[in-house]
Each structure stands twice: as structure tokens, then as C-alpha cells.
Amino acid sequence: MSLRDRARRRLAPVAELDRARLADRYTGLGVTQLRDAPLREPCRVAGEVQGIRVVPRAGSPSLEVTVSDGTGRAVAVFLGRRRLPGLDVGRGVVLQGVARKDGGRTLLLNPAYTLLPH
């Protein structure tokens, strides 16, 4: 790493460094970047879990998992679930499903998921 690169890293905002770290982590997995995820078509995306919450939908719980890959965010909604073993904040995950927009958010309903090693 050159002196210029080190100086740039030292002066870069934390959010920018985090985006770069995430973008590097999910390169080479054969996935679509979240910012480029096609709507209403099957897609395969990957990212780091940024947040998890349980939200009531139509009288039953739904687990909403927010995922980021440094280029964008998506919310995976698992209907009828309160938790998924192994799915924790900071964990890498690959999601396969159909993306759609809902209130400005990109949603994937009941996607297939694969946990990535820590």
C-alpha cells in the first residue's frame, strides 16, 4: 500500500471505508450487486446483515433482515418467522429470490438463504 493510499484511508469517512470493505467482501461470489438487483426477476445477491427486527404482518410475525453489500441495501422478509438460527447482525449471507420495491425499500419475500463463513 502506497503512502498516498494510506493517507487517503486515514482521511476517509468511516461510512466510506465500510462501503469499500463490504464491496470487497462480496466480490467474486457470482452475485448481483444490490444496487443493480433486477425487480420482479429471480436474482442472487449477497451482503452483511445490518439489522434484524420482528414485525407483525397480517396477524403473524415476520422477520425483517436488512442486508448491505456496500452498493445498496435490501430487506429480506421471512413470513411467519421470529428468528432464523445463525442469522445474526454482522453475518454474511447470500439471498436468492425475487426483488421488488415497497415504500422505497428493496424487498425479497421468503428468499432462499445461505450463511457465509465468518
Biopython code that builds the backbone (N, CA, C, O; Angstrom):
import numpy as np
from Bio.PDB.StructureBuilder import StructureBuilder

atoms = [
    (1, "MET", "N", (0.851, -1.169, 0.000)),
    (1, "MET", "CA", (0.000, 0.000, 0.000)),
    (1, "MET", "C", (0.900, 1.237, 0.000)),
    (1, "MET", "O", (1.809, 1.351, 0.822)),
    (2, "SER", "N", (0.645, 2.145, -0.910)),
    (2, "SER", "CA", (1.481, 3.341, -1.031)),
    (2, "SER", "C", (1.154, 4.348, 0.073)),
    (2, "SER", "O", (0.132, 4.243, 0.751)),
    (3, "LEU", "N", (2.014, 5.289, 0.227)),
    (3, "LEU", "CA", (1.827, 6.346, 1.219)),
    (3, "LEU", "C", (0.557, 7.141, 0.916)),
    (3, "LEU", "O", (-0.178, 7.518, 1.829)),
    (4, "ARG", "N", (0.306, 7.388, -0.350)),
    (4, "ARG", "CA", (-0.900, 8.126, -0.756)),
    (4, "ARG", "C", (-2.165, 7.353, -0.376)),
    (4, "ARG", "O", (-3.130, 7.940, 0.113)),
    (5, "ASP", "N", (-2.160, 6.025, -0.603)),
    (5, "ASP", "CA", (-3.312, 5.200, -0.237)),
    (5, "ASP", "C", (-3.538, 5.216, 1.275)),
    (5, "ASP", "O", (-4.675, 5.306, 1.736)),
    (6, "ARG", "N", (-2.456, 5.128, 2.038)),
    (6, "ARG", "CA", (-2.592, 5.165, 3.498)),
    (6, "ARG", "C", (-3.156, 6.500, 3.969)),
    (6, "ARG", "O", (-4.002, 6.538, 4.863)),
    (7, "ALA", "N", (-2.695, 7.585, 3.375)),
    (7, "ALA", "CA", (-3.208, 8.902, 3.754)),
    (7, "ALA", "C", (-4.682, 9.033, 3.385)),
    (7, "ALA", "O", (-5.466, 9.586, 4.156)),
    (8, "ARG", "N", (-5.061, 8.533, 2.224)),
    (8, "ARG", "CA", (-6.453, 8.595, 1.781)),
    (8, "ARG", "C", (-7.342, 7.795, 2.741)),
    (8, "ARG", "O", (-8.424, 8.248, 3.113)),
    (9, "ARG", "N", (-6.882, 6.611, 3.137)),
    (9, "ARG", "CA", (-7.651, 5.781, 4.070)),
    (9, "ARG", "C", (-7.811, 6.464, 5.418)),
    (9, "ARG", "O", (-8.873, 6.399, 6.037)),
    (10, "ARG", "N", (-6.748, 7.118, 5.867)),
    (10, "ARG", "CA", (-6.791, 7.771, 7.170)),
    (10, "ARG", "C", (-7.776, 8.932, 7.171)),
    (10, "ARG", "O", (-8.402, 9.209, 8.194)),
    (11, "LEU", "N", (-7.922, 9.612, 6.041)),
    (11, "LEU", "CA", (-8.796, 10.776, 5.958)),
    (11, "LEU", "C", (-10.210, 10.445, 5.498)),
    (11, "LEU", "O", (-11.085, 11.310, 5.553)),
    (12, "ALA", "N", (-10.458, 9.225, 5.049)),
    (12, "ALA", "CA", (-11.773, 8.853, 4.542)),
    (12, "ALA", "C", (-12.774, 8.692, 5.688)),
    (12, "ALA", "O", (-12.410, 8.209, 6.760)),
    (13, "PRO", "N", (-14.028, 9.091, 5.473)),
    (13, "PRO", "CA", (-15.055, 8.889, 6.496)),
    (13, "PRO", "C", (-15.276, 7.390, 6.751)),
    (13, "PRO", "O", (-15.070, 6.559, 5.867)),
    (14, "VAL", "N", (-15.693, 7.072, 7.961)),
    (14, "VAL", "CA", (-15.905, 5.680, 8.356)),
    (14, "VAL", "C", (-16.938, 5.005, 7.449)),
    (14, "VAL", "O", (-16.754, 3.848, 7.073)),
    (15, "ALA", "N", (-18.010, 5.698, 7.092)),
    (15, "ALA", "CA", (-19.043, 5.107, 6.240)),
    (15, "ALA", "C", (-18.473, 4.714, 4.881)),
    (15, "ALA", "O", (-18.833, 3.672, 4.333)),
    (16, "GLU", "N", (-17.585, 5.543, 4.337)),
    (16, "GLU", "CA", (-16.970, 5.237, 3.045)),
    (16, "GLU", "C", (-16.070, 3.999, 3.150)),
    (16, "GLU", "O", (-16.072, 3.145, 2.263)),
    (17, "LEU", "N", (-15.309, 3.913, 4.234)),
    (17, "LEU", "CA", (-14.460, 2.736, 4.450)),
    (17, "LEU", "C", (-15.290, 1.471, 4.610)),
    (17, "LEU", "O", (-14.910, 0.408, 4.119)),
    (18, "ASP", "N", (-16.430, 1.586, 5.300)),
    (18, "ASP", "CA", (-17.310, 0.431, 5.488)),
    (18, "ASP", "C", (-17.885, -0.027, 4.161)),
    (18, "ASP", "O", (-17.955, -1.228, 3.902)),
    (19, "ARG", "N", (-18.299, 0.907, 3.318)),
    (19, "ARG", "CA", (-18.826, 0.556, 1.991)),
    (19, "ARG", "C", (-17.766, -0.161, 1.165)),
    (19, "ARG", "O", (-18.061, -1.151, 0.494)),
    (20, "ALA", "N", (-16.542, 0.334, 1.212)),
    (20, "ALA", "CA", (-15.446, -0.296, 0.457)),
    (20, "ALA", "C", (-15.157, -1.695, 0.991)),
    (20, "ALA", "O", (-14.909, -2.615, 0.211)),
    (21, "ARG", "N", (-15.188, -1.866, 2.313)),
    (21, "ARG", "CA", (-14.948, -3.181, 2.916)),
    (21, "ARG", "C", (-16.012, -4.178, 2.470)),
    (21, "ARG", "O", (-15.700, -5.315, 2.115)),
    (22, "LEU", "N", (-17.270, -3.743, 2.493)),
    (22, "LEU", "CA", (-18.360, -4.637, 2.092)),
    (22, "LEU", "C", (-18.273, -4.978, 0.605)),
    (22, "LEU", "O", (-18.468, -6.129, 0.215)),
    (23, "ALA", "N", (-17.983, -3.981, -0.216)),
    (23, "ALA", "CA", (-17.887, -4.230, -1.664)),
    (23, "ALA", "C", (-16.784, -5.238, -1.962)),
    (23, "ALA", "O", (-16.956, -6.099, -2.824)),
    (24, "ASP", "N", (-15.662, -5.146, -1.266)),
    (24, "ASP", "CA", (-14.564, -6.097, -1.458)),
    (24, "ASP", "C", (-14.937, -7.492, -0.978)),
    (24, "ASP", "O", (-14.572, -8.489, -1.600)),
    (25, "ARG", "N", (-15.663, -7.558, 0.126)),
    (25, "ARG", "CA", (-16.008, -8.858, 0.729)),
    (25, "ARG", "C", (-16.904, -9.702, -0.178)),
    (25, "ARG", "O", (-16.764, -10.924, -0.204)),
    (26, "TYR", "N", (-17.811, -9.082, -0.915)),
    (26, "TYR", "CA", (-18.784, -9.838, -1.695)),
    (26, "TYR", "C", (-18.473, -9.873, -3.186)),
    (26, "TYR", "O", (-19.318, -10.281, -3.984)),
    (27, "THR", "N", (-17.287, -9.457, -3.566)),
    (27, "THR", "CA", (-16.852, -9.563, -4.952)),
    (27, "THR", "C", (-16.411, -10.999, -5.207)),
    (27, "THR", "O", (-15.776, -11.613, -4.349)),
    (28, "GLY", "N", (-16.734, -11.532, -6.358)),
    (28, "GLY", "CA", (-16.272, -12.863, -6.725)),
    (28, "GLY", "C", (-17.173, -13.992, -6.281)),
    (28, "GLY", "O", (-16.799, -15.156, -6.421)),
    (29, "LEU", "N", (-18.356, -13.690, -5.745)),
    (29, "LEU", "CA", (-19.289, -14.741, -5.335)),
    (29, "LEU", "C", (-20.308, -15.082, -6.433)),
    (29, "LEU", "O", (-21.162, -15.949, -6.248)),
    (30, "GLY", "N", (-20.211, -14.405, -7.553)),
    (30, "GLY", "CA", (-21.159, -14.658, -8.635)),
    (30, "GLY", "C", (-22.546, -14.122, -8.319)),
    (30, "GLY", "O", (-23.550, -14.724, -8.700)),
    (31, "VAL", "N", (-22.603, -12.988, -7.622)),
    (31, "VAL", "CA", (-23.883, -12.397, -7.242)),
    (31, "VAL", "C", (-24.034, -11.032, -7.892)),
    (31, "VAL", "O", (-23.055, -10.429, -8.334)),
    (32, "THR", "N", (-25.263, -10.556, -7.945)),
    (32, "THR", "CA", (-25.566, -9.226, -8.455)),
    (32, "THR", "C", (-25.415, -8.230, -7.317)),
    (32, "THR", "O", (-25.827, -8.514, -6.192)),
    (33, "GLN", "N", (-24.837, -7.077, -7.586)),
    (33, "GLN", "CA", (-24.755, -6.045, -6.556)),
    (33, "GLN", "C", (-26.163, -5.566, -6.232)),
    (33, "GLN", "O", (-27.024, -5.532, -7.111)),
    (34, "LEU", "N", (-26.404, -5.201, -4.993)),
    (34, "LEU", "CA", (-27.746, -4.803, -4.574)),
    (34, "LEU", "C", (-28.270, -3.601, -5.345)),
    (34, "LEU", "O", (-29.468, -3.519, -5.612)),
    (35, "ARG", "N", (-27.404, -2.676, -5.705)),
    (35, "ARG", "CA", (-27.881, -1.507, -6.459)),
    (35, "ARG", "C", (-28.363, -1.902, -7.854)),
    (35, "ARG", "O", (-29.164, -1.188, -8.456)),
    (36, "ASP", "N", (-27.878, -3.038, -8.373)),
    (36, "ASP", "CA", (-28.246, -3.489, -9.713)),
    (36, "ASP", "C", (-29.249, -4.641, -9.706)),
    (36, "ASP", "O", (-29.534, -5.209, -10.760)),
    (37, "ALA", "N", (-29.788, -4.994, -8.544)),
    (37, "ALA", "CA", (-30.710, -6.131, -8.454)),
    (37, "ALA", "C", (-31.947, -5.865, -9.315)),
    (37, "ALA", "O", (-32.617, -4.848, -9.140)),
    (38, "PRO", "N", (-32.251, -6.772, -10.241)),
    (38, "PRO", "CA", (-33.421, -6.571, -11.095)),
    (38, "PRO", "C", (-34.708, -6.764, -10.298)),
    (38, "PRO", "O", (-34.778, -7.607, -9.405)),
    (39, "LEU", "N", (-35.711, -5.981, -10.630)),
    (39, "LEU", "CA", (-37.001, -6.098, -9.957)),
    (39, "LEU", "C", (-37.890, -7.097, -10.695)),
    (39, "LEU", "O", (-37.876, -7.174, -11.923)),
    (40, "ARG", "N", (-38.654, -7.851, -9.927)),
    (40, "ARG", "CA", (-39.619, -8.839, -10.440)),
    (40, "ARG", "C", (-38.984, -9.914, -11.314)),
    (40, "ARG", "O", (-39.626, -10.459, -12.212)),
    (41, "GLU", "N", (-37.718, -10.212, -11.041)),
    (41, "GLU", "CA", (-36.999, -11.299, -11.701)),
    (41, "GLU", "C", (-36.178, -12.027, -10.648)),
    (41, "GLU", "O", (-35.739, -11.415, -9.675)),
    (42, "PRO", "N", (-35.966, -13.316, -10.829)),
    (42, "PRO", "CA", (-35.103, -14.022, -9.869)),
    (42, "PRO", "C", (-33.700, -13.421, -9.868)),
    (42, "PRO", "O", (-33.141, -13.118, -10.922)),
    (43, "CYS", "N", (-33.145, -13.256, -8.680)),
    (43, "CYS", "CA", (-31.796, -12.719, -8.560)),
    (43, "CYS", "C", (-31.078, -13.375, -7.384)),
    (43, "CYS", "O", (-31.697, -13.987, -6.513)),
    (44, "ARG", "N", (-29.771, -13.230, -7.388)),
    (44, "ARG", "CA", (-28.918, -13.770, -6.324)),
    (44, "ARG", "C", (-28.024, -12.632, -5.867)),
    (44, "ARG", "O", (-27.203, -12.126, -6.632)),
    (45, "VAL", "N", (-28.195, -12.230, -4.596)),
    (45, "VAL", "CA", (-27.437, -11.115, -4.036)),
    (45, "VAL", "C", (-26.772, -11.565, -2.739)),
    (45, "VAL", "O", (-27.157, -12.577, -2.154)),
    (46, "ALA", "N", (-25.782, -10.815, -2.301)),
    (46, "ALA", "CA", (-25.097, -11.134, -1.052)),
    (46, "ALA", "C", (-24.840, -9.848, -0.289)),
    (46, "ALA", "O", (-24.770, -8.768, -0.876)),
    (47, "GLY", "N", (-24.701, -9.969, 1.020)),
    (47, "GLY", "CA", (-24.404, -8.815, 1.843)),
    (47, "GLY", "C", (-24.225, -9.193, 3.295)),
    (47, "GLY", "O", (-24.327, -10.358, 3.679)),
    (48, "GLU", "N", (-23.959, -8.192, 4.075)),
    (48, "GLU", "CA", (-23.782, -8.363, 5.515)),
    (48, "GLU", "C", (-25.060, -7.927, 6.213)),
    (48, "GLU", "O", (-25.639, -6.895, 5.872)),
    (49, "VAL", "N", (-25.499, -8.711, 7.191)),
    (49, "VAL", "CA", (-26.707, -8.380, 7.934)),
    (49, "VAL", "C", (-26.433, -7.125, 8.760)),
    (49, "VAL", "O", (-25.528, -7.097, 9.595)),
    (50, "GLN", "N", (-27.235, -6.085, 8.510)),
    (50, "GLN", "CA", (-27.088, -4.805, 9.206)),
    (50, "GLN", "C", (-28.100, -4.649, 10.339)),
    (50, "GLN", "O", (-27.853, -3.919, 11.298)),
    (51, "GLY", "N", (-29.234, -5.331, 10.229)),
    (51, "GLY", "CA", (-30.268, -5.207, 11.255)),
    (51, "GLY", "C", (-31.294, -6.319, 11.122)),
    (51, "GLY", "O", (-31.544, -6.838, 10.035)),
    (52, "ILE", "N", (-31.882, -6.669, 12.264)),
    (52, "ILE", "CA", (-32.915, -7.705, 12.303)),
    (52, "ILE", "C", (-34.036, -7.196, 13.196)),
    (52, "ILE", "O", (-33.780, -6.674, 14.281)),
    (53, "ARG", "N", (-35.286, -7.348, 12.740)),
    (53, "ARG", "CA", (-36.426, -6.987, 13.582)),
    (53, "ARG", "C", (-37.620, -7.859, 13.246)),
    (53, "ARG", "O", (-37.758, -8.349, 12.126)),
    (54, "VAL", "N", (-38.481, -8.044, 14.239)),
    (54, "VAL", "CA", (-39.711, -8.810, 14.057)),
    (54, "VAL", "C", (-40.849, -7.810, 13.914)),
    (54, "VAL", "O", (-41.026, -6.925, 14.750)),
    (55, "VAL", "N", (-41.623, -7.966, 12.833)),
    (55, "VAL", "CA", (-42.707, -7.046, 12.521)),
    (55, "VAL", "C", (-43.985, -7.854, 12.318)),
    (55, "VAL", "O", (-43.973, -8.842, 11.583)),
    (56, "PRO", "N", (-45.094, -7.454, 12.957)),
    (56, "PRO", "CA", (-46.345, -8.174, 12.706)),
    (56, "PRO", "C", (-46.894, -7.828, 11.317)),
    (56, "PRO", "O", (-46.969, -6.657, 10.945)),
    (57, "ARG", "N", (-47.270, -8.848, 10.568)),
    (57, "ARG", "CA", (-47.890, -8.656, 9.249)),
    (57, "ARG", "C", (-49.095, -9.570, 9.174)),
    (57, "ARG", "O", (-48.962, -10.788, 9.297)),
    (58, "ALA", "N", (-50.246, -9.005, 8.979)),
    (58, "ALA", "CA", (-51.484, -9.780, 8.822)),
    (58, "ALA", "C", (-51.678, -10.760, 9.975)),
    (58, "ALA", "O", (-52.109, -11.895, 9.774)),
    (59, "GLY", "N", (-51.355, -10.304, 11.184)),
    (59, "GLY", "CA", (-51.618, -11.124, 12.356)),
    (59, "GLY", "C", (-50.563, -12.153, 12.702)),
    (59, "GLY", "O", (-50.694, -12.829, 13.722)),
    (60, "SER", "N", (-49.523, -12.302, 11.897)),
    (60, "SER", "CA", (-48.459, -13.250, 12.236)),
    (60, "SER", "C", (-47.113, -12.527, 12.154)),
    (60, "SER", "O", (-46.987, -11.525, 11.450)),
    (61, "PRO", "N", (-46.119, -13.029, 12.865)),
    (61, "PRO", "CA", (-44.830, -12.335, 12.862)),
    (61, "PRO", "C", (-44.087, -12.515, 11.543)),
    (61, "PRO", "O", (-44.253, -13.515, 10.844)),
    (62, "SER", "N", (-43.277, -11.535, 11.230)),
    (62, "SER", "CA", (-42.382, -11.604, 10.073)),
    (62, "SER", "C", (-41.019, -11.113, 10.520)),
    (62, "SER", "O", (-40.906, -10.123, 11.243)),
    (63, "LEU", "N", (-40.002, -11.806, 10.087)),
    (63, "LEU", "CA", (-38.638, -11.421, 10.396)),
    (63, "LEU", "C", (-38.113, -10.587, 9.233)),
    (63, "LEU", "O", (-38.081, -11.050, 8.092)),
    (64, "GLU", "N", (-37.700, -9.354, 9.528)),
    (64, "GLU", "CA", (-37.128, -8.480, 8.504)),
    (64, "GLU", "C", (-35.627, -8.383, 8.749)),
    (64, "GLU", "O", (-35.182, -7.966, 9.818)),
    (65, "VAL", "N", (-34.862, -8.775, 7.745)),
    (65, "VAL", "CA", (-33.404, -8.778, 7.840)),
    (65, "VAL", "C", (-32.865, -7.788, 6.810)),
    (65, "VAL", "O", (-33.030, -7.989, 5.607)),
    (66, "THR", "N", (-32.223, -6.723, 7.281)),
    (66, "THR", "CA", (-31.648, -5.717, 6.394)),
    (66, "THR", "C", (-30.221, -6.122, 6.065)),
    (66, "THR", "O", (-29.414, -6.394, 6.954)),
    (67, "VAL", "N", (-29.920, -6.156, 4.759)),
    (67, "VAL", "CA", (-28.631, -6.611, 4.259)),
    (67, "VAL", "C", (-28.012, -5.505, 3.404)),
    (67, "VAL", "O", (-28.711, -4.837, 2.642)),
    (68, "SER", "N", (-26.693, -5.315, 3.536)),
    (68, "SER", "CA", (-25.980, -4.322, 2.735)),
    (68, "SER", "C", (-24.716, -4.937, 2.151)),
    (68, "SER", "O", (-24.035, -5.727, 2.805)),
    (69, "ASP", "N", (-24.413, -4.562, 0.906)),
    (69, "ASP", "CA", (-23.179, -5.037, 0.269)),
    (69, "ASP", "C", (-22.237, -3.890, -0.085)),
    (69, "ASP", "O", (-21.276, -4.082, -0.830)),
    (70, "GLY", "N", (-22.506, -2.709, 0.442)),
    (70, "GLY", "CA", (-21.674, -1.545, 0.149)),
    (70, "GLY", "C", (-22.177, -0.734, -1.024)),
    (70, "GLY", "O", (-21.828, 0.439, -1.160)),
    (71, "THR", "N", (-22.997, -1.343, -1.882)),
    (71, "THR", "CA", (-23.553, -0.613, -3.025)),
    (71, "THR", "C", (-25.014, -0.267, -2.814)),
    (71, "THR", "O", (-25.539, 0.620, -3.486)),
    (72, "GLY", "N", (-25.675, -0.944, -1.900)),
    (72, "GLY", "CA", (-27.083, -0.724, -1.640)),
    (72, "GLY", "C", (-27.556, -1.587, -0.492)),
    (72, "GLY", "O", (-26.783, -2.313, 0.133)),
    (73, "ARG", "N", (-28.856, -1.488, -0.232)),
    (73, "ARG", "CA", (-29.473, -2.264, 0.853)),
    (73, "ARG", "C", (-30.701, -2.982, 0.324)),
    (73, "ARG", "O", (-31.339, -2.552, -0.636)),
    (74, "ALA", "N", (-31.009, -4.090, 0.983)),
    (74, "ALA", "CA", (-32.230, -4.830, 0.697)),
    (74, "ALA", "C", (-32.752, -5.392, 2.006)),
    (74, "ALA", "O", (-31.994, -5.590, 2.956)),
    (75, "VAL", "N", (-34.046, -5.647, 2.049)),
    (75, "VAL", "CA", (-34.668, -6.232, 3.228)),
    (75, "VAL", "C", (-35.246, -7.580, 2.820)),
    (75, "VAL", "O", (-36.105, -7.667, 1.943)),
    (76, "ALA", "N", (-34.758, -8.628, 3.474)),
    (76, "ALA", "CA", (-35.303, -9.969, 3.275)),
    (76, "ALA", "C", (-36.394, -10.164, 4.317)),
    (76, "ALA", "O", (-36.145, -10.011, 5.513)),
    (77, "VAL", "N", (-37.610, -10.502, 3.869)),
    (77, "VAL", "CA", (-38.741, -10.690, 4.776)),
    (77, "VAL", "C", (-39.087, -12.174, 4.805)),
    (77, "VAL", "O", (-39.429, -12.770, 3.784)),
    (78, "PHE", "N", (-38.990, -12.752, 5.994)),
    (78, "PHE", "CA", (-39.319, -14.157, 6.192)),
    (78, "PHE", "C", (-40.650, -14.206, 6.935)),
    (78, "PHE", "O", (-40.710, -13.953, 8.138)),
    (79, "LEU", "N", (-41.712, -14.533, 6.209)),
    (79, "LEU", "CA", (-43.059, -14.530, 6.770)),
    (79, "LEU", "C", (-43.234, -15.681, 7.755)),
    (79, "LEU", "O", (-42.785, -16.800, 7.508)),
    (80, "GLY", "N", (-43.898, -15.386, 8.886)),
    (80, "GLY", "CA", (-44.194, -16.408, 9.880)),
    (80, "GLY", "C", (-43.009, -16.815, 10.734)),
    (80, "GLY", "O", (-43.076, -17.830, 11.427)),
    (81, "ARG", "N", (-41.929, -16.052, 10.705)),
    (81, "ARG", "CA", (-40.725, -16.400, 11.467)),
    (81, "ARG", "C", (-40.410, -15.307, 12.477)),
    (81, "ARG", "O", (-40.642, -14.124, 12.226)),
    (82, "ARG", "N", (-39.886, -15.715, 13.610)),
    (82, "ARG", "CA", (-39.407, -14.769, 14.619)),
    (82, "ARG", "C", (-37.880, -14.715, 14.628)),
    (82, "ARG", "O", (-37.292, -13.704, 15.010)),
    (83, "ARG", "N", (-37.244, -15.803, 14.208)),
    (83, "ARG", "CA", (-35.784, -15.831, 14.117)),
    (83, "ARG", "C", (-35.354, -16.960, 13.191)),
    (83, "ARG", "O", (-36.111, -17.895, 12.932)),
    (84, "LEU", "N", (-34.140, -16.858, 12.704)),
    (84, "LEU", "CA", (-33.522, -17.902, 11.898)),
    (84, "LEU", "C", (-32.171, -18.211, 12.530)),
    (84, "LEU", "O", (-31.337, -17.315, 12.656)),
    (85, "PRO", "N", (-31.939, -19.451, 12.927)),
    (85, "PRO", "CA", (-30.677, -19.793, 13.584)),
    (85, "PRO", "C", (-29.470, -19.445, 12.702)),
    (85, "PRO", "O", (-29.454, -19.736, 11.506)),
    (86, "GLY", "N", (-28.479, -18.827, 13.310)),
    (86, "GLY", "CA", (-27.255, -18.477, 12.597)),
    (86, "GLY", "C", (-27.288, -17.126, 11.918)),
    (86, "GLY", "O", (-26.242, -16.601, 11.537)),
    (87, "LEU", "N", (-28.459, -16.558, 11.761)),
    (87, "LEU", "CA", (-28.599, -15.268, 11.085)),
    (87, "LEU", "C", (-28.528, -14.161, 12.132)),
    (87, "LEU", "O", (-29.510, -13.877, 12.817)),
    (88, "ASP", "N", (-27.364, -13.545, 12.245)),
    (88, "ASP", "CA", (-27.114, -12.511, 13.244)),
    (88, "ASP", "C", (-26.522, -11.279, 12.572)),
    (88, "ASP", "O", (-26.011, -11.357, 11.455)),
    (89, "VAL", "N", (-26.593, -10.148, 13.257)),
    (89, "VAL", "CA", (-26.008, -8.908, 12.748)),
    (89, "VAL", "C", (-24.509, -9.120, 12.550)),
    (89, "VAL", "O", (-23.819, -9.649, 13.421)),
    (90, "GLY", "N", (-24.022, -8.695, 11.387)),
    (90, "GLY", "CA", (-22.612, -8.838, 11.044)),
    (90, "GLY", "C", (-22.301, -10.087, 10.237)),
    (90, "GLY", "O", (-21.190, -10.228, 9.727)),
    (91, "ARG", "N", (-23.258, -10.992, 10.112)),
    (91, "ARG", "CA", (-23.044, -12.240, 9.381)),
    (91, "ARG", "C", (-23.258, -12.009, 7.890)),
    (91, "ARG", "O", (-24.165, -11.275, 7.499)),
    (92, "GLY", "N", (-22.437, -12.624, 7.067)),
    (92, "GLY", "CA", (-22.596, -12.557, 5.619)),
    (92, "GLY", "C", (-23.618, -13.583, 5.166)),
    (92, "GLY", "O", (-23.691, -14.684, 5.712)),
    (93, "VAL", "N", (-24.404, -13.217, 4.166)),
    (93, "VAL", "CA", (-25.465, -14.098, 3.686)),
    (93, "VAL", "C", (-25.671, -13.894, 2.184)),
    (93, "VAL", "O", (-25.557, -12.781, 1.670)),
    (94, "VAL", "N", (-25.974, -14.987, 1.500)),
    (94, "VAL", "CA", (-26.363, -14.931, 0.087)),
    (94, "VAL", "C", (-27.863, -15.182, 0.039)),
    (94, "VAL", "O", (-28.361, -16.139, 0.632)),
    (95, "LEU", "N", (-28.580, -14.316, -0.669)),
    (95, "LEU", "CA", (-30.038, -14.425, -0.788)),
    (95, "LEU", "C", (-30.415, -14.694, -2.232)),
    (95, "LEU", "O", (-29.870, -14.085, -3.152)),
    (96, "GLN", "N", (-31.354, -15.614, -2.425)),
    (96, "GLN", "CA", (-31.890, -15.888, -3.763)),
    (96, "GLN", "C", (-33.397, -15.733, -3.704)),
    (96, "GLN", "O", (-34.073, -16.387, -2.910)),
    (97, "GLY", "N", (-33.917, -14.853, -4.562)),
    (97, "GLY", "CA", (-35.352, -14.618, -4.587)),
    (97, "GLY", "C", (-35.696, -13.599, -5.644)),
    (97, "GLY", "O", (-34.908, -13.310, -6.544)),
    (98, "VAL", "N", (-36.902, -13.058, -5.513)),
    (98, "VAL", "CA", (-37.393, -12.051, -6.450)),
    (98, "VAL", "C", (-37.498, -10.730, -5.700)),
    (98, "VAL", "O", (-38.204, -10.634, -4.695)),
    (99, "ALA", "N", (-36.800, -9.720, -6.187)),
    (99, "ALA", "CA", (-36.790, -8.403, -5.541)),
    (99, "ALA", "C", (-37.947, -7.566, -6.051)),
    (99, "ALA", "O", (-38.370, -7.681, -7.201)),
    (100, "ARG", "N", (-38.451, -6.712, -5.153)),
    (100, "ARG", "CA", (-39.476, -5.745, -5.534)),
    (100, "ARG", "C", (-39.306, -4.507, -4.683)),
    (100, "ARG", "O", (-38.670, -4.558, -3.630)),
    (101, "LYS", "N", (-39.861, -3.402, -5.123)),
    (101, "LYS", "CA", (-39.797, -2.148, -4.365)),
    (101, "LYS", "C", (-41.058, -2.023, -3.519)),
    (101, "LYS", "O", (-42.157, -2.359, -3.960)),
    (102, "ASP", "N", (-40.878, -1.533, -2.294)),
    (102, "ASP", "CA", (-42.010, -1.293, -1.397)),
    (102, "ASP", "C", (-41.650, -0.090, -0.525)),
    (102, "ASP", "O", (-40.805, -0.192, 0.364)),
    (103, "GLY", "N", (-42.285, 1.030, -0.781)),
    (103, "GLY", "CA", (-42.013, 2.230, 0.005)),
    (103, "GLY", "C", (-40.576, 2.699, -0.081)),
    (103, "GLY", "O", (-40.038, 3.204, 0.904)),
    (104, "GLY", "N", (-39.940, 2.547, -1.229)),
    (104, "GLY", "CA", (-38.567, 2.979, -1.401)),
    (104, "GLY", "C", (-37.529, 1.947, -0.977)),
    (104, "GLY", "O", (-36.331, 2.159, -1.166)),
    (105, "ARG", "N", (-37.979, 0.832, -0.406)),
    (105, "ARG", "CA", (-37.052, -0.232, 0.001)),
    (105, "ARG", "C", (-37.105, -1.366, -1.013)),
    (105, "ARG", "O", (-38.140, -1.611, -1.634)),
    (106, "THR", "N", (-35.984, -2.050, -1.174)),
    (106, "THR", "CA", (-35.945, -3.256, -1.993)),
    (106, "THR", "C", (-36.232, -4.434, -1.076)),
    (106, "THR", "O", (-35.517, -4.651, -0.098)),
    (107, "LEU", "N", (-37.279, -5.197, -1.388)),
    (107, "LEU", "CA", (-37.695, -6.335, -0.564)),
    (107, "LEU", "C", (-37.525, -7.639, -1.316)),
    (107, "LEU", "O", (-37.707, -7.698, -2.532)),
    (108, "LEU", "N", (-37.174, -8.684, -0.582)),
    (108, "LEU", "CA", (-37.188, -10.053, -1.097)),
    (108, "LEU", "C", (-38.049, -10.846, -0.118)),
    (108, "LEU", "O", (-37.694, -10.970, 1.055)),
    (109, "LEU", "N", (-39.171, -11.382, -0.584)),
    (109, "LEU", "CA", (-40.063, -12.147, 0.285)),
    (109, "LEU", "C", (-39.670, -13.610, 0.301)),
    (109, "LEU", "O", (-39.561, -14.251, -0.745)),
    (110, "ASN", "N", (-39.458, -14.135, 1.507)),
    (110, "ASN", "CA", (-39.100, -15.539, 1.725)),
    (110, "ASN", "C", (-37.999, -16.037, 0.788)),
    (110, "ASN", "O", (-38.175, -17.053, 0.116)),
    (111, "PRO", "N", (-36.867, -15.332, 0.737)),
    (111, "PRO", "CA", (-35.793, -15.790, -0.161)),
    (111, "PRO", "C", (-35.099, -17.026, 0.410)),
    (111, "PRO", "O", (-35.111, -17.260, 1.618)),
    (112, "ALA", "N", (-34.505, -17.797, -0.470)),
    (112, "ALA", "CA", (-33.596, -18.865, -0.024)),
    (112, "ALA", "C", (-32.343, -18.150, 0.459)),
    (112, "ALA", "O", (-31.958, -17.123, -0.098)),
    (113, "TYR", "N", (-31.712, -18.684, 1.484)),
    (113, "TYR", "CA", (-30.522, -18.017, 2.006)),
    (113, "TYR", "C", (-29.437, -19.032, 2.316)),
    (113, "TYR", "O", (-29.711, -20.185, 2.652)),
    (114, "THR", "N", (-28.202, -18.576, 2.196)),
    (114, "THR", "CA", (-27.019, -19.366, 2.532)),
    (114, "THR", "C", (-26.146, -18.492, 3.419)),
    (114, "THR", "O", (-25.774, -17.380, 3.045)),
    (115, "LEU", "N", (-25.828, -19.007, 4.593)),
    (115, "LEU", "CA", (-24.942, -18.286, 5.507)),
    (115, "LEU", "C", (-23.506, -18.439, 5.047)),
    (115, "LEU", "O", (-23.070, -19.530, 4.681)),
    (116, "LEU", "N", (-22.777, -17.339, 5.070)),
    (116, "LEU", "CA", (-21.364, -17.358, 4.685)),
    (116, "LEU", "C", (-20.501, -17.524, 5.941)),
    (116, "LEU", "O", (-20.901, -17.106, 7.027)),
    (117, "PRO", "N", (-19.326, -18.129, 5.796)),
    (117, "PRO", "CA", (-18.455, -18.263, 6.961)),
    (117, "PRO", "C", (-18.044, -16.895, 7.496)),
    (117, "PRO", "O", (-17.955, -15.925, 6.743)),
    (118, "HIS", "N", (-17.799, -16.829, 8.783)),
    (118, "HIS", "CA", (-17.404, -15.555, 9.415)),
    (118, "HIS", "C", (-16.135, -15.065, 8.863)),
    (118, "HIS", "O", (-15.649, -14.011, 9.272)),
]
sb = StructureBuilder()
sb.init_structure("model")
sb.init_model(0)
sb.init_chain("A")
sb.init_seg("    ")
for serial, (resi, resn, name, xyz) in enumerate(atoms, 1):
    if name == "N":
        sb.init_residue(resn, " ", resi, " ")
    sb.init_atom(name, np.array(xyz, "f"), 0.0, 1.0, " ", f" {name:<3s}", serial, name[0])
structure = sb.get_structure()
